[in-house]
Amino acid sequence: MTTEDCLFCQIIAGDIPADIIYESDDAVAFRDINPQAPTHVLIVPRQHIATINDLTDEDCDTVGKLFMAAQAIAKEEGLADDGYRTVMNCNAAAGQSVFHIHLHLLGGRLMSWPPG
Ligand code: DGP
């Protein structure tokens, strides 16, 4: 997978439409096309990184910024006090279907544990 045929790289580039709700120099966030909660946002780094397995020490700042974006979006969406869930799936057994890392931010309903 290269950035040219990566769905999320194409959304970041503006070539595929998405409901983008947050942009910074490092990350973009948009609403999930198949929401699993009243709020379901995907926070993606602008840099193409396929899976958690591909992260290096140099990506620590990038990953940290995904969580800072999640914090800001959760506050903006009114989720911060009640609570919300962040999830990043890695590879097939976890259900990863788009191979550009993304932090799911889910909220607006009660979450059960363990996840399916
Ligand atoms: P994962 O299964 O963790 O790789 O999550 C991929 C998510 O991406 C999944 O919840 C559905 C979402 N998704 C797939 N295609 C699109 C799309 O074209 N637009 C948007 N906004 N979300 C998409």
Residues whose N, C-alpha, C, O or C-beta is under 5 A from the ligand:
A	BS01	DGP	A18 R31 D32 I33 N34 N89 G95 Q96 S97 V98
